[in-house]
Amino acid sequence: MHNSEADKWMANVVARLGGLPKNYMVFDVESTGLDLNNDLVIQLGYALVIDKTLVECSSIMVDWTHSRDAEFCQWLDNRMTSTRN
């Protein structure tokens, strides 16, 4: 999304729901897809905003390859490649 598109999107959200609160926390979950039976969570992240100022944020990548066989690792690599495209 380009900045102008993002600005329009946010203006629409604010018009419908009001402005963002003064304090809030945002969570982000990245996955290889949306199929609960065939996809995996690969990254978790958060951002903490206090007094409308970002005070903390972090994320962690999940390593699904530890102690896994080559077939699984190849499946995950293929899944990650298809997710990026």
N, CA and C of each residue as an Amber inpcrd file, in Angstrom:
protein
   255
   0.8480000  -1.1660000   0.0000000   0.0000000   0.0000000   0.0000000
   0.9010000   1.2390000   0.0000000   0.6650000   2.1550000  -0.9330000
   1.4250000   3.4050000  -0.9950000   0.9470000   4.3410000   0.1010000
   1.7670000   5.3340000   0.4350000   1.4240000   6.2540000   1.5140000
   0.0750000   6.9210000   1.3070000  -0.2160000   7.3730000   0.0950000
  -1.4940000   8.0420000  -0.1510000  -2.6610000   7.0700000   0.0580000
  -2.5010000   5.8270000  -0.3570000  -3.5410000   4.8210000  -0.1350000
  -3.6910000   4.5260000   1.3450000  -2.5590000   4.4200000   2.0560000
  -2.5990000   4.1670000   3.4910000  -3.2530000   5.3330000   4.2170000
  -2.9500000   6.5590000   3.8040000  -3.5530000   7.7380000   4.4270000
  -5.0610000   7.7490000   4.2210000  -5.5090000   7.4160000   3.0200000
  -6.9470000   7.3530000   2.7380000  -7.6100000   6.2600000   3.5710000
  -6.9420000   5.1090000   3.6660000  -7.4840000   4.0010000   4.4470000
  -7.6340000   4.4170000   5.9040000  -6.5880000   5.0390000   6.4780000
  -6.6320000   5.4530000   7.8780000  -7.6860000   6.5370000   8.0950000
  -7.8080000   7.4790000   7.1730000  -8.8330000   8.5220000   7.2860000
 -10.2280000   7.8990000   7.3030000 -10.4320000   6.8730000   6.4960000
 -11.7170000   6.1690000   6.4700000 -11.9820000   5.4650000   7.8000000
 -10.9660000   4.8150000   8.3590000 -11.1050000   4.1370000   9.6520000
 -11.4440000   5.1540000  10.7340000 -10.7220000   6.2650000  10.7770000
 -10.9610000   7.3000000  11.7960000 -12.3650000   7.8850000  11.6480000
 -12.8030000   8.0930000  10.4040000 -14.1440000   8.6380000  10.1680000
 -15.2270000   7.6900000  10.6900000 -14.9970000   6.3980000  10.5500000
 -15.9980000   5.4110000  10.9830000 -15.9240000   5.0710000  12.4690000
 -14.7070000   4.9790000  12.9870000 -14.5280000   4.4770000  14.3520000
 -14.0190000   5.5100000  15.3480000 -13.5820000   6.6440000  14.8590000
 -12.9530000   7.6340000  15.7300000 -11.4520000   7.4170000  15.7300000
 -10.7280000   8.3170000  16.3920000  -9.2750000   8.2280000  16.4250000
  -8.7900000   7.0560000  17.2560000  -7.5170000   6.8010000  17.1440000
  -6.9210000   5.7370000  17.9490000  -6.9010000   6.1590000  19.4140000
  -6.9720000   5.1890000  20.3260000  -6.8900000   5.5450000  21.7460000
  -5.4950000   6.0680000  22.0920000  -5.3810000   6.6560000  23.2590000
  -4.1130000   7.2130000  23.7260000  -3.1020000   6.0990000  24.0180000
  -3.5770000   4.9930000  24.5720000  -2.7250000   3.8550000  24.9360000
  -3.2950000   2.5860000  24.3080000  -2.4410000   1.7920000  23.6820000
  -2.9020000   0.5240000  23.1190000  -1.7170000  -0.3760000  22.7930000
  -2.0270000  -1.6390000  22.5640000  -1.0220000  -2.6130000  22.1600000
  -1.5370000  -3.3080000  20.9030000  -0.6430000  -3.4920000  19.9540000
  -0.9700000  -4.1520000  18.6980000  -0.1910000  -5.4590000  18.6240000
  -0.8710000  -6.5230000  18.2260000  -0.2190000  -7.8170000  18.0120000
  -0.2580000  -8.1420000  16.5360000   0.7820000  -8.7830000  16.0490000
   0.8650000  -9.1660000  14.6430000   1.2760000 -10.6300000  14.5690000
   0.5870000 -11.3780000  13.7530000   0.9040000 -12.7900000  13.5430000
   1.1040000 -12.9950000  12.0470000   2.2770000 -13.4960000  11.6810000
   2.5590000 -13.8250000  10.2850000   2.5660000 -15.3400000  10.1480000
   2.0170000 -15.8100000   9.0460000   1.9320000 -17.2580000   8.8350000
   2.2370000 -17.5950000   7.3890000   2.3530000 -18.8900000   7.1320000
   2.5930000 -19.3480000   5.7580000   1.3000000 -19.3760000   4.9530000
   0.1800000 -19.0890000   5.5760000  -1.1210000 -19.0770000   4.9110000
  -2.2350000 -19.0730000   5.9430000  -3.4480000 -19.3200000   5.4910000
  -4.6040000 -19.2450000   6.3720000  -5.2570000 -20.5940000   6.6590000
  -4.7000000 -21.6510000   6.1510000  -5.2610000 -22.9890000   6.3520000
  -4.7660000 -23.5480000   7.6910000  -5.6670000 -23.6900000   8.6570000
  -5.2770000 -24.1530000   9.9960000  -4.6770000 -25.5480000   9.9930000
  -4.9940000 -26.3650000   9.0070000  -4.4770000 -27.7270000   8.9450000
  -3.1360000 -27.8370000   8.2240000  -2.7980000 -26.8400000   7.3990000
  -1.6020000 -26.9640000   6.5580000  -0.6220000 -25.8060000   6.6410000
  -0.8920000 -24.8060000   7.4450000  -0.0070000 -23.6540000   7.5230000
   0.4890000 -23.4620000   8.9470000   1.5680000 -22.7030000   9.0790000
   2.2310000 -22.5060000  10.3640000   2.4000000 -21.0220000  10.6690000
   2.3620000 -20.6760000  11.9450000   2.7520000 -19.3440000  12.3860000
   4.2680000 -19.2790000  12.2750000   4.7770000 -18.2200000  11.6330000
   6.2270000 -18.1080000  11.4490000   6.8310000 -16.9020000  12.1720000
   5.9870000 -15.9340000  12.5450000   6.5030000 -14.7680000  13.2530000
   5.4050000 -14.1690000  14.1230000   5.7870000 -13.7320000  15.3300000
   4.8930000 -13.0430000  16.2470000   5.5200000 -11.6950000  16.5680000
   4.6960000 -10.6570000  16.6460000   5.2240000  -9.3430000  16.9650000
   4.2220000  -8.5290000  17.7550000   4.7130000  -7.4450000  18.3530000
   3.8360000  -6.5430000  19.0850000   4.4130000  -5.1310000  19.0610000
   3.5390000  -4.1740000  19.3200000   3.9410000  -2.7790000  19.4950000
   3.1030000  -2.2090000  20.6280000   3.7500000  -1.5090000  21.5510000
   3.0830000  -0.8890000  22.6920000   3.1510000   0.6180000  22.5280000
   1.9710000   1.2620000  22.5560000   1.8690000   2.7110000  22.4180000
   1.2990000   3.2710000  23.7110000   2.0040000   4.2270000  24.3090000
   1.5500000   4.8990000  25.5240000   1.6070000   6.4030000  25.2610000
   0.5220000   7.0820000  25.6030000   0.4080000   8.5270000  25.3280000
   0.6960000   8.8330000  23.8600000   0.1800000   7.9850000  22.9860000
   0.3100000   8.1250000  21.5280000   1.7570000   8.0780000  21.0390000
   2.6420000   7.4760000  21.8570000   4.0500000   7.3430000  21.4890000
   4.4330000   5.8710000  21.5230000   5.0580000   5.4010000  20.4710000
   5.5550000   4.0270000  20.4520000   6.6640000   3.9060000  21.4900000
   6.4450000   3.0430000  22.4890000   7.4450000   2.9040000  23.5510000
   8.1780000   1.5730000  23.5010000   7.5940000   0.5960000  22.8480000
   8.2570000  -0.7060000  22.7750000   7.6720000  -1.5010000  21.6160000
   8.5410000  -2.2310000  20.9410000   8.0690000  -3.1500000  19.9100000
   9.1110000  -4.2430000  19.7340000   8.6390000  -5.3910000  19.3250000
   9.5430000  -6.5140000  19.1190000   8.8350000  -7.5770000  18.2950000
   9.6260000  -8.5010000  17.7860000   9.0600000  -9.6540000  17.0900000
  10.0180000 -10.8220000  17.2350000   9.4940000 -11.9860000  16.9870000
  10.3040000 -13.2060000  17.0680000   9.9090000 -14.1170000  15.9220000
  10.9120000 -14.6930000  15.2990000  10.6830000 -15.6880000  14.2530000
  10.6290000 -17.0550000  14.9110000   9.7110000 -17.8810000  14.4750000
   9.5790000 -19.2370000  15.0020000  10.4060000 -20.1730000  14.1240000
  11.2860000 -20.9320000  14.7280000  12.1290000 -21.8720000  13.9860000
  11.4820000 -23.2540000  13.9990000  10.7910000 -23.5670000  12.9240000
  10.1230000 -24.8620000  12.8010000  11.0730000 -25.9370000  12.2840000
  12.3050000 -25.5730000  11.9220000  13.2190000 -26.5320000  11.3030000
  14.0510000 -27.3130000  12.3090000  14.1160000 -26.8760000  13.5440000
  14.9350000 -27.5530000  14.5630000  14.4490000 -28.9950000  14.7550000
  15.3470000 -29.9440000  14.5920000  15.0720000 -31.3740000  14.7780000
  13.9980000 -31.9060000  13.8220000  13.8950000 -31.3020000  12.6500000
  12.9360000 -31.7830000  11.6520000  13.6740000 -32.4500000  10.5090000
  12.9900000 -33.3630000   9.8260000  13.6220000 -34.0580000   8.7110000
  13.6810000 -33.1630000   7.4710000  14.4800000 -33.6020000   6.5040000
  14.7070000 -32.8240000   5.2880000  13.4170000 -32.6030000   4.5050000
  12.5330000 -33.5850000   4.5040000  11.2640000 -33.4520000   3.7730000
  10.4310000 -32.2930000   4.3280000  10.3400000 -32.2150000   5.6460000
   9.5900000 -31.1160000   6.2630000  10.2450000 -29.7790000   5.9330000
  11.5590000 -29.7070000   6.0480000  12.2740000 -28.4520000   5.7690000
  12.0700000 -28.0160000   4.3210000  12.0500000 -28.9680000   3.4020000
  11.8000000 -28.6370000   2.0000000  10.3680000 -28.1480000   1.8160000
   9.4020000 -28.7820000   2.4860000   8.0070000 -28.3360000   2.4220000
   7.8960000 -26.8960000   2.9220000   8.5530000 -26.6100000   4.0650000
   8.4860000 -25.2690000   4.6390000   9.1350000 -24.2480000   3.7040000
  10.2650000 -24.5940000   3.1200000  10.9230000 -23.6940000   2.1840000
  10.0170000 -23.3960000   0.9940000   9.3780000 -24.4210000   0.4460000
   8.4490000 -24.2350000  -0.6790000   7.2620000 -23.3710000  -0.2670000
   6.7440000 -23.5980000   0.9260000   5.5950000 -22.8420000   1.4230000
   5.9680000 -21.3690000   1.6130000   7.1550000 -21.1170000   2.1650000
   7.6130000 -19.7460000   2.3470000   7.8030000 -19.0500000   1.0060000
   8.3360000 -19.7560000   0.0280000   8.5310000 -19.1790000  -1.3050000
   7.1940000 -18.8230000  -1.9340000   6.2110000 -19.7060000  -1.8190000
   4.9050000 -19.4190000  -2.4050000   4.1790000 -18.2990000  -1.6620000
   4.4560000 -18.1320000  -0.3760000   3.8360000 -17.0580000   0.4080000
   4.3590000 -15.6990000  -0.0270000   5.6420000 -15.6210000  -0.3450000
   6.2500000 -14.3460000  -0.7640000   5.7510000 -13.8980000  -2.1210000
   5.3280000 -14.8330000  -2.9580000   4.9120000 -14.4790000  -4.3290000
   3.5000000 -14.0740000  -4.4150000
